[in-house]
Amino acid sequence: MRAPLLRGAVGSALLVVGGYCYMRLPRDTWMDRMPLLWSVRDAPHHLAWGLALSAAGLALLTWAWWDLRGAVRREPAGLSRVRRAAAVWAAPLLLAPPLFSNDGWSYVATGVLTGQGRSPYAWTPAALPTPLRSGVAPVWQQTPSPYGPLSLAWGGVLSRVTHDPWLLLAGYRLAAVLGLVLLAWAVPVLATKVGRDPVDASVLVIASPFVLAHGIGGLHNDLVVAALALAALAVSRPGRWLPGAVLVGVAAAVKAPGIVAGLGVVLLSLHAAAGWIARIGRTAVVGAVAGGVVLVSGWVTGLGTGWFGALAVPDREYTVLSLSAVGGRVVRSFLRHTGRSGVHLIHEVHPEIFAKRLGLVVLLLVGAWALLRTRVGSPRQAVAVTGGVLLAAVVLSPVVHYWYFLWCVPVLACAPLRRAERAFVVVGIAVLGLTPVADRALRIRWLWEGGAWALVLVPVLAWAATALRARTRAVDVPKP
């Protein structure tokens, strides 16, 4: 056990060092007085060195996680060993700048705006002094925040203590750690409820390089959303839906996709004999409570509902992991080559925007189908379907970054899936853990496209190979 622990800790440390080599850092702060740091960042090829160190760190961390998964299966003390490994591997990441994207600095900036009484739905980071705005990616410096009021209120509270961007960053890391702790509780509870091995489910979530790299290192509030959503599922059971609905509302008040977990609360809280009228009624009350929590959080924080209009801000991006965005781009390219009429149609229809809206409509239809057709009274079926709908919410989102898979990975890891489906999830987590440096946020095209192809193809091939092997074994078994 010591070797994987040490290997993973070294991998995390390399991620930290690599991040300081290539990630965007705020200017005019006390970090500017560290000559060693800036001599490294001014050195030739510092970007290549930083990416290489990060890639090596991810490889070591993924290797350690893979060995850990094999070592703790069916062990009485396996759960405590998984939690200890997660703590050891997460510890170095607490010292890292936001990894793989600059979203952490955006949180810092919008939190300060909130603390100053300036709504981030009306004001942008460009209005702040250099130390607070310079870490934010240029593309987001002039845009309102699409995040919920609770996420902004957390930063507002922190900004009343300090305006130092690095200390504010530490406050957001605390929120990420709390999210990981909540996951460490919720994963075994939900896995046990559906008959899954809680140790295996935990190693797929809290100790996985994907969750640690993006949730703790990348500092994305999607980790907090995932933890609240999983906790909502963990506390829901037939006849008990109110605590889950409240937690779903809290998750949505951090980031809008948290509302999708309400489907799982509905399915888990219905009795086996529930018909479609009961299903619709339960959906209405769960949605009303969750929506009420969102509205109350906006009122309590003084931020209101201005973020509803800002939810379309990410639509300006194009990411190859979004099925709707890719479909719209393909249609646009086809119309462009059909002549003047096709070009005119592009300007009239705007196929990329239309496809993104169509993707959201398809997601609503998938959710409605799952609500009305899923067999209720079975936690196993409810959790599996919820995981599938959350996966659909990721790939049908108008914009998809790697860390968006935090929405669905914890639920899928707890779901009682078939062997081939389990292989798809496990290999998908491994690929997600190995490829964060390929995210679109780094604006490195060849990495971005290669990582996207790997994420799409490798898990699918693993699923196909496992399914074929299982079918071959079934054919070869002699009949009695």
DOLO-231863 format. One record per residue: residue in one letter; x, y, z of N, C-alpha, C in turn. Coordinates in steps of 0.2 Angstrom, whole numbers, plus 5000, padded with zeros to 4 digits. Each point is the difference from the previous one (the first is absolute). Layout:
! DOLO-231863
AXYZXYZXYZ/...
//
This chain:
! DOLO-231863
M500449945000499650065000500450065000/R500650005003500550065000500250024993/A500149964996500350024993499450044996/P499449975000499550044997499950075003/L500050005007499950075003500650054998/L500649975001500650054998499950024993/R499949954995500050014993499450064998/G499449995004499550054998500250075003/A500350005006500250065003500550044996/V500549964997500550034995499650024994/G499549974997499750024995499650065001/S499750015006499750065002500550065000/A500549995003500550055001500350024993/L500149964995500250024993499450044997/L499449985001499450054998500150075002/V500250005007500050075003500650044996/V500649975000500650034997499850024992/G499749954997499950014993499550064999/G499550015005499550054999500350075001/Y500550005004500450075001500450024994/C500149954996500450014994499650034994/Y499449985000499650014994499350045001/M499850005006499350025001500050085001/R499550034999499950085000500050015008/L500450055002500150035007499850075000/P499750025005499950085001500650045001/R500050064997500650045001499950055006/D500650035002500050055005499849975007/T500249945001499849975007500749985003/W499949975006500749995004500349944997/M499749964995500349954997500550034995/D499950064998500550034995500750015003/R500050005007500750015003500349935001/M499849954997500449935000500450004994/P500650015001500550004993500049934997/L500049955004500149934997499449984996/L499450025002499449994996500050034993/W500250075000500050044994500649984996/S500549985003500649984996499849934996/V499649965003499849944997499550024994/R499550045002499550024995500350044994/D500650035001500350044995500549964995/A500149945003500549954996499749984994/P500449994995499849974993499649945001/H499549994996499649935000499749995007/H499850055004499749995006499349965000/L499750024994499349974999500149934999/A500549984995500149934999500249965006/W500450035004500249965006499450005005/G499650055001499549995004499549954998/L499850004994499649954997500349935001/A500649994999500349935001500049985007/L500250055004499949985008499349985002/S499550044997499349985002499849934997/A500249994994499949934997500349955003/A500650015003500349955004499749995006/G499850055003499650005007499449964999/L499650024995499449964999500149934998/A500549984997500149934999500249965006/L500450035005500149975006499450005004/L499650055000499450005005499549954997/T500049994994499549954997500349935001/W500649994999500349935002499949995007/A500150045005499949995007499349985001/W499550044997499349995001499849934998/W500349984994499849934997500349955005/D500650005003500249955004499650005007/L499850065002499650015006499349964999/R499750014994499449964999500149935001/G500549974997500149935000500249985007/A500350045004500249985007499550005005/V499550045000499550015005499349964999/R500049964994499449974999499849955005/R499449995003499849965005500550005006/E500250055002500450015006499650035005/P500049975007499650035005500250085001/A500650015000500250075001500150044994/G499749984994500150034994499850074999/L499450015003499850075000500450055003/S500349985006500450055004500750014996/R500249954996500650004996499950054994/V499449994997499850054994500050075003/R499750015005499950075003500750035002/R500549965003500650025001500450024994/A500049964995500350014993499850064997/A499350025000499750064998500350065003/A500149995007500250065004500850014998/V500449955000500750014998500150034993/W499649974995500150034994499750074999/A499550015004499750074999500450055003/A500449995005500450055004500450044996/P500549974996500450054996499650054995/L499449984998499650044996499750065003/L500050005007499850065003500450064999/L500749994998500450054999500150024992/A499649974996500050014993499650074998/P500250034994499650054997499449964997/P499550034998499449974996500349964994/L499949945000500349964995499649994994/F500350004994499649984993499550054998/S499950055004499550054998500150065005/N499850064998500050065005499450015004/D499549955000499450015003500150025007/G500549985004500150015007500150085001/W500350034995500150075001499450044998/S499649974996499350034999499650005006/Y500049945004499650005006500350055005/V500650015000500350055005499850074998/A500050024993499850074998499250015002/T499649954998499350015001499850005007/G500449965004499950015007500150065003/V500550044998500250065002499550054998/L499750004994499550044998499449995004/T499849945002499549995004500150035007/G500649995003500150035006500050085000/Q500150034995500050074999499350034999/G499549954999499350024999499950014993/R500449984995499950014993499849934997/S499449994998499849944997500449974994/P500349945001500449984994499649984994/Y499350015001499649994994499950064996/A500250065003500050064997500750034999/W500549995004500750025000500449944998/T500650024997500549944997500650015004/P500549955000500650015003500450054997/A499950034994500450054997500050075005/A499550005004499950065004500450005007/L500449945001500449995006500750034999/P500450015005500750014999500449954997/T500650014998500449954996500149945004/P500250005006500149935004499449955000/L499450034999499449965000499749984994/R500250044994499749994994500549974995/S500750005002500549984995500049924999/G499849975006500049934999499449974996/V499550044999499449984996500249994993/A499849954997500149994992499750064997/P500350034995499850064996499249994998/V499949944997499349994997499550015006/W500149995006499550015005500050065004/Q500550054998500150065004499450054999/Q499749994994499450054999499349975000/T500049945003499349965000499849995007/P499350005001499749995006500149935003/S499949995006500149935003499449964998/P500149934998499449964999499949955006/Y500350025006500049955006499450035004/G499849955005499550015004500250055006/P499550025004500150055005500449975006/L499949945001500449975006500750004998/S500249984994500750004998500350075001/L499750054998500250075000500050035007/A499549985004500050025007500649975004/W500249944999500649975003500650054999/G500150024994500550044999499950075003/G499450025000499950075003500250005008/V499849955003500249995007500750005001/L500449964996500750005000500350074999/S499750044995500350064998500050055005/R499549995005500050055006500549995005/V500449944999500649995004500650024997/T500149994994500650024996499850014993/H500450044996500050014993500649974997/D500449965003500649974997499849944996/P500150004994499749954995500249935002/W500749995003500249945002499649975006/L499950045005499649985006499349994998/L499750044996499349984997500049944997/L500549984996500149944997500049945005/A500350015005500049955006499349995003/G499650055000499449995002499549964996/Y500150014993499749954995500249935001/R500750005001500249935001499749965006/L499950045005499649985006499349974998/A499750044996499349974997500149944997/A500549994995500149944997500249945004/V500450015005500149955005499449985004/L499650055002499449985003499549964995/G500050014994499749964995500249934999/L500749995001500349944999499849965007/V500050035006499849975006499349974999/L499550054998499349984999500049944995/L500450004995500049944995500249945004/A500550005004500349955004499449965004/W499650055003499449975004499549974995/A499850044995499449984996500149944996/V500649994997500149954995499949935003/P500349985006499849945003499349995002/V499750055002499349995002499649994994/L500050034994499649994994500249934997/A500749985000500249944998499749945003/T500050015007499749945004499350004999/K499650054999499350004999499849964994/V500450004994499949974994500449934999/G500349985006500449944999500650004997/R500350064999500750004997500550005006/D500649984998500650005005500250075002/P499950025006500150075002500750024999/V500549955001500750014999500250024993/D499749964995500250014993499750064998/A499450025002499750064998500450065002/S500249995006500450065003500650014997/V500449954998500650004997499950034993/L499449994997499950034993499850075000/V499950035006499850075001500550045004/I500049995006500450055005500749994999/A500349944997500749995000500250004992/S499550024996500249994993500450074997/P500549994996500450064998499550054996/F499549984997499550044997499750055005/V499749975005499750045005500550055004/L500649975002500550045003500350054996/A500249994994500350054995499550054999/H499449994998499550054998499750035006/G499849965005499650035005500450045005/I500649975002500450035005500550044996/G500449984996500550034996499750064995/G499549984996499750054996499550045004/L499849995006499650045004499350024997/H499749954996499450014997499449995005/N499550045000499549995005499549954998/D500149974994499749944998500149945006/L500550005003500149955005499550015006/V499950065002499550025005499349984998/V499950014994499349984997499949935000/A500549964998500049935000499949975007/A500450035005499949975006499350025003/L499750054999499350025002499549964997/A500149984993499649964997500049935002/L500649975001500049945003499749995007/A500250055004499750005007499250004999/A499750044995499350004999499749934999/L500449964996499849934998500149955006/A500550025004500149955005499550015006/V499750065001499550005005499349994998/S499949994993499349994998499849925000/R499449995002499849935000499250014999/P499749944999499250004999499750045005/G499650054999499650045004500550065003/R500650004999500450055003500450044994/W499750064999500350044994500250075002/L499850035005500150075002500750015001/P500449965004500750025001500450004993/G499849954996500450004993499850054996/A499450035000499750054996500450075002/V500150005007500350065002500850004998/L500349945001500750004997500150014993/V499549984996500050014993499950084999/G499650035003500050075000500650045002/V500349985005500750035002500549984994/A500049944997500549994995499850044994/A499450014998499850054994500250075002/A500050025006500250075002500750015000/V500449954999500750004999500150004992/K499749964997500149994992499449974998/A499750034994499349984998500049924999/P500549974997499949924998499849965006/G500150035006499849965006499349985001/I499650044996499249985000499949944997/V500449974996499949944996499949945005/A500450005006500049955005499349995003/G499650054999499350005003499649944997/L500249984994499749944997500149935005/G500750005002500149945004499650005007/V499950065003499750015006499249984999/V499850024994499349984998499949925000/L500549974996499949934999500249965006/L500450025004500249975007499450005005/S499750065000499550015005499349974998/L499949974994499349984998500049925003/H499349985001499949935002499949964994/A500149945000500049954994499350014996/A499550025004499350004996499950064997/A500450055000499950074998499950004992/G499450034998499950014993500250074998/W499850014993500350064997499750065004/I499450005002499850065004500450025006/A500149945004500550015006500750024998/R500249984994500750024998500050074999/I499550034996500050074998499950045006/G499549985005499950045006500750005004/R500349955001500650005004500650044996/T500050004994500550044996499850085001/A499350015001499850075001500250035007/V499949965005500250025006500850005002/V500349954997500850015000500250064997/G499850014994500250064996499850065003/A499450005003499850075004500450015006/V500249955004500450015006500750024997/A500349964995500750024998500050074997/G499550024996500050074997499950055006/G499649985005499950055005500750015004/V500449955001500650015003500550044996/V499950004993500450044996499850075000/L499450015000499750075001500150035007/V500049965005500150035007500850015000/S500449964998500750025000500250064996/G499650014995500250074996499750065004/W499549995004499750055004500450015006/V500349955004500450015006500650034998/T500349984995500750034998500050064997/G499350034998500050064997500150004992/L500249944997500250004993499449994996/G499449975002499450004996500149944995/T499750014994499949954995500450024994/G500450055001500450034994500449954996/W500249945003500449954997499649964995/F499450005000499649974995500250024993/G500050074999500250034994500749994998/A500449985005500849994998500149934999/L499549955000500149934999500249994993/A499950044995500249994993500750034999/V500350025005500750034999500549954997/P500049935002500449954998499949984992/D499450024998499849984993500550034995/R500450055002500450034995500649954998/E500149955004500649964999499849944996/Y500549974996499949944997500449945002/T499749955003500449945002499849944997/V500549964998499949944996499749945004/L499950015007499749955004499250015000/S499850054998499250015000499749984993/L499649955001499749974994499650054996/S499650045003499650064997500550054996/A500550025004500550054996500349974994/V500249945001500349964994499549994994/G499449985002499550004995499950064996/G499950065004499950064997500550024996/R500749995002500550024996500049964993/V499949935000499949964994499550034995/V499450015003499550034996500250074997/R500350045004500250064997500550004994/S500549955001500549994995499749974994/F499549955001499649984994499650054996/L499750045004499650064996500550054997/R500550015002500550054997500249974994/H500049944999500349974993499449994995/T499450025002499449984996499950074995/G500450055001499950064996499750065004/R499750044996499850075003499349985004/S499649964998499449985004500249975007/G500549965000500349975006500250065005/V500450044997500350065004499450045003/H499550014996499550045002499649975006/L499949934999499749965005500450005007/I500750004999500450015006499850065004/H500050064997499850065003499350005003/E499649974997499350005002499949955006/V500349945000499849955005500650005005/H500650024999500549995005500149935002/P500249954996500049935002500349985006/E500650045002500349985006499650015006/I499750065000499650025006499449965000/F499749994994499449955000500149935003/A500649984998500249935002500150005007/K500350055003500150005008499350005003/R499550044997499350005003499749945000/L500149974994499749934998500349955005/G500650005002500349965005499750005006/L499850065003499650015006499349975000/V499750014994499349974999500149925000/V500549974997500149935000500149985008/L500450045003500149985007499450005004/L499550054999499450005004499649944998/L500049984994499649944998500349945003/V500749995000500349945003499850005008/G500050065003499850005007499349985001/A499550024996499349995000499949924999/W500449974995499949934999500249965006/A500650025003500349975006499550005005/L499650065001499650015006499449954999/L499750004994499449964999500149934999/R500649984997500149934998500449965005/T500450035005500449965004499649975006/R500249935001499649975005500250025007/V499550035004500150035006500049945006/G500250025005500049955006500749965000/S500450024995500649965000500650055000/P500450015005500550055000500549994995/R500249934999500549984994499850044994/Q499449994998499750024993500050085001/A499850035005500050075001500750034999/V500549985003500650035000500449994993/A499949944997500249994994499850044995/V499350015000499750054995500250075001/T500050025007500350075001500750014998/G500449955000500750014998500050014992/G499649964997499950014993499850064997/V499550035004499750074998500550055002/L500449995005500550055001500650004995/L500149944998500550004994499750034994/A499449994999499750044994500050075001/A499950025006500050085002500750024998/V500549965001500750034998500150004993/V499949954996500250004993499550044996/L499450015002499550044997500050085002/S500550015005500150075002500250044994/P499850075000500350044994500850005000/V500350005006500750005001500249955004/V500549964999500249945004500850015001/H500250015006500749995002500149945004/Y500649985001500149935003499750005007/W500150055004499750005007499249995000/Y499750014995499350005000499849925001/F500449964999499949935001499949985008/L500250055004499950005007499349995002/W499650034995499249995002499849935000/C500349964996499749934999500549945003/V500650015000500549955002499849975007/P499950045005499849975007499449965000/V499550024996499449965000500149934996/L500350014994500249944996500449955004/A500550035004500449955004499649975005/C499550025003499649975005499449954997/A499950014993499549974997500149924999/P499549965000500249934999499949984993/L500650014996500049994993500249934998/R499949984994500249944997500850014999/R500349944999500749995000500350054994/A499750004994500250044995499950085001/E499550015003499850075002500550035006/R500249955004500550025006500750014997/A500149964995500750014996500050074997/F499450024997500050064997500150065005/V499749995006500150065005500750005003/V500349945001500750005003500550024995/V499949984994500550024995499950084998/G499450025000499850074999500350045006/I500049985006500350045006500850004999/A500349944998500750004999500250054994/V499650004995500250054994499950075003/L499550015003499950075003500550025005/G500349955003500650025005500650014996/L500149974994500650014997500050064995/T499450034998500050054995499850075002/P500050025006499850075002500450054996/V500649994999500550054996499750014993/A499649954998499750014993499450045000/D499750035005499450045000500050064996/R499550024997499950064996500250065003/A500050005007500150075003500750024999/L500549954999500750024999500150024993/R499550004995500150034994500649974996/I500149935001500649974996499649954996/R499950014993499649974996500149924999/W500749994999500149934999499949955006/L500250035006499849975006499349995001/W499650054999499350005001499649954995/E500250004994499749954996500249935001/G500649995002500349935001499649975007/G500050055005499749985006499349984999/A499650044996499349994999499949934996/W500449994995499949934997500249945005/A500550015004500149955005499449995005/L499750055002499550005005499449974997/V499950014993499449974997500149934998/L500649984997500149944997500249945005/V500550025005500349955004499549965004/P499550045004499549975004499549964996/V499950024994499549974995500349934998/L500750004998500349944999500149955005/A500150035006500049955006499349975002/W499550044999499349975001499949954994/A500250014994499849954995500449945001/A500750015002500449945001499749965006/T499850035005499749965006499449974998/A499650034997499349974998500149944995/L500550014995500249944996500249945004/R500550025005500349945004499549975004/A499550045003499549975004499549954995/R499950024994499549974996500449934998/T500650014998500449944998500049955006/R500150025006500049955006499449975000/A499450044999499349975001499949944995/V500350014994499949954994500449945002/D500650015003500549955001499849955006/V499550035004499949965006499549944998/P500349945001499649944998499349995004/K499549984996499449995003499949945004/P499750005006500049945004499649944997/
//
